[in-house]
Amino acid sequence: MNKNLKNEIIAKGIHIATIIKPNLSSEGLSFLTDDENFIQVGLWNYKKGKRLDTHYHNTFSRESFKTNESVYVVRGKIKCNLYFENGEFISSHILDEGEMIIQFNGAHEYFIEEDALVIENKNGPYFGPEKDRTRI
């Protein structure tokens, strides 16, 4: 895997987030998150004609204790500031078109640097803003 494909942000020994640059991926399937993460992200980089076998995912109990979030910049540019949950600043990152950040721990805020189209993904179910998040 290209070492520039993903950049893990670690602060005080805590994996806060990972920035992904999909355009740097090698051919094939690359999973970019650890199996124990509450959100799983993989990249497909295949040539025309590749067939992925028909399948479904088995039903079994999963337990999730927190919400993880990823945002993918389809178009434009955003800035993501990362913090510890107590509000202490960690780092700031510019995400360009075609880049993604996966957030595992801590807090975050976004600024739209250029007109942007962004896809956000989170694990669910979602329990509403009053129960699911804390503003700092």
Backbone torsions as a table, in degrees:
resi	resn	phi	psi	omega
1	MET	NA	136.1	177.3
2	ASN	-61.7	125.0	-176.6
3	LYS	-66.7	-20.0	177.6
4	ASN	-85.7	-6.5	-179.8
5	LEU	-63.8	-38.3	179.3
6	LYS	-136.1	144.1	179.7
7	ASN	-125.6	109.2	-180.0
8	GLU	-84.2	132.7	176.3
9	ILE	-100.4	112.1	-179.8
10	ILE	-115.5	129.7	178.4
11	ALA	-136.0	128.3	-178.0
12	LYS	51.5	37.7	178.2
13	GLY	77.3	6.6	-178.3
14	ILE	-107.9	130.9	175.8
15	HIS	-77.2	103.2	-176.4
16	ILE	-81.8	-48.9	-174.2
17	ALA	-160.6	168.3	172.6
18	THR	-135.2	130.9	175.1
19	ILE	-98.3	132.4	-177.1
20	ILE	-115.0	136.4	174.4
21	LYS	-119.2	85.0	-172.6
22	PRO	-56.1	-30.6	-177.8
23	ASN	-66.7	-9.6	178.4
24	LEU	-97.6	5.6	-174.0
25	SER	-74.8	151.9	173.6
26	SER	-82.0	164.0	178.8
27	GLU	-65.3	142.1	178.5
28	GLY	115.5	-164.9	179.2
29	LEU	-101.5	129.0	176.7
30	SER	-128.8	120.5	171.6
31	PHE	-93.2	131.8	-169.5
32	LEU	-109.2	1.4	177.5
33	THR	-120.6	156.6	177.1
34	ASP	-78.1	151.5	-177.5
35	ASP	-55.2	-31.6	-176.3
36	GLU	-83.4	-6.3	178.0
37	ASN	-66.6	149.2	-178.9
38	PHE	-77.9	-9.8	173.6
39	ILE	-130.8	136.7	-177.8
40	GLN	-113.3	131.8	179.6
41	VAL	-129.1	126.4	175.4
42	GLY	-127.8	155.5	176.9
43	LEU	-113.2	134.9	171.4
44	TRP	-104.5	125.9	174.5
45	ASN	-135.2	87.7	-174.7
46	TYR	-122.8	156.8	175.2
47	LYS	-84.4	157.4	177.1
48	LYS	-51.1	137.7	177.8
49	GLY	96.8	-12.7	178.6
50	LYS	-63.6	135.4	176.9
51	ARG	-114.9	129.2	174.1
52	LEU	-101.2	124.1	-173.2
53	ASP	-55.3	143.1	175.4
54	THR	-59.7	134.1	-179.9
55	HIS	-160.5	166.4	170.1
56	TYR	-135.7	166.6	-178.7
57	HIS	-102.2	132.1	-175.8
58	ASN	-66.8	150.7	178.5
59	THR	-92.1	124.6	172.6
60	PHE	-161.9	164.6	-175.8
61	SER	-70.5	133.8	173.0
62	ARG	-127.9	144.6	178.4
63	GLU	-121.9	129.6	-178.5
64	SER	-125.6	130.9	-175.6
65	PHE	-103.8	-10.5	-179.2
66	LYS	-152.8	163.6	177.9
67	THR	-94.8	128.9	169.9
68	ASN	-105.6	152.6	-174.4
69	GLU	-136.5	142.9	170.9
70	SER	-129.1	146.0	173.0
71	VAL	-129.4	135.9	-179.8
72	TYR	-119.4	124.5	-178.9
73	VAL	-86.5	103.6	178.4
74	VAL	-72.5	-42.7	-177.5
75	ARG	-148.0	141.9	174.9
76	GLY	98.0	-151.5	-176.8
77	LYS	-153.5	137.4	176.4
78	ILE	-131.6	161.1	172.2
79	LYS	-115.8	135.3	177.6
80	CYS	-118.8	119.3	173.9
81	ASN	-98.3	133.8	-178.9
82	LEU	-110.8	142.2	-176.7
83	TYR	-138.5	158.0	164.2
84	PHE	-74.5	163.2	-177.9
85	GLU	-64.4	-18.2	176.2
86	ASN	-83.9	1.7	178.2
87	GLY	95.9	-4.7	179.2
88	GLU	-67.9	126.9	-178.3
89	PHE	-67.3	137.7	176.7
90	ILE	-106.7	-61.3	-175.9
91	SER	-167.3	165.8	179.7
92	SER	-123.7	141.0	-175.9
93	HIS	-139.5	132.8	173.6
94	ILE	-91.9	129.4	176.9
95	LEU	-113.3	120.2	179.1
96	ASP	-92.3	171.2	175.9
97	GLU	-49.5	131.9	178.5
98	GLY	85.8	8.6	178.9
99	GLU	-114.3	159.6	-175.5
100	MET	-138.9	147.6	169.9
101	ILE	-123.6	134.8	176.4
102	ILE	-111.6	124.8	-175.6
103	GLN	-110.5	121.0	-175.6
104	PHE	-103.1	-33.7	-175.7
105	ASN	-145.0	165.9	175.9
106	GLY	82.3	-163.3	-178.2
107	ALA	-122.7	163.8	-177.2
108	HIS	-150.7	157.2	171.1
109	GLU	-143.2	156.6	-177.5
110	TYR	-125.1	147.7	170.1
111	PHE	-127.8	133.7	177.8
112	ILE	-85.3	110.7	-176.3
113	GLU	-84.5	-33.1	174.9
114	GLU	-139.3	157.7	175.0
115	ASP	-44.4	132.7	-170.7
116	ALA	-138.6	147.3	168.3
117	LEU	-119.9	119.3	-172.1
118	VAL	-129.9	137.5	173.4
119	ILE	-102.7	127.3	177.4
120	GLU	-110.5	134.7	175.9
121	ASN	-127.5	140.3	174.8
122	LYS	-140.5	156.3	171.6
123	ASN	-76.0	153.8	-177.7
124	GLY	-124.0	-174.8	1.6
125	PRO	-74.3	161.8	178.9
126	TYR	-96.5	131.7	-175.3
127	PHE	-104.4	13.2	178.8
128	GLY	91.7	158.5	-173.4
129	PRO	-64.3	-30.9	-178.1
130	GLU	-68.9	-36.1	-176.7
131	LYS	-95.7	-31.8	-168.9
132	ASP	-88.9	-17.2	-177.9
133	ARG	-145.3	158.5	176.6
134	THR	-125.3	125.8	177.2
135	ARG	-86.3	138.6	178.1
136	ILE	-123.1	NA	NA
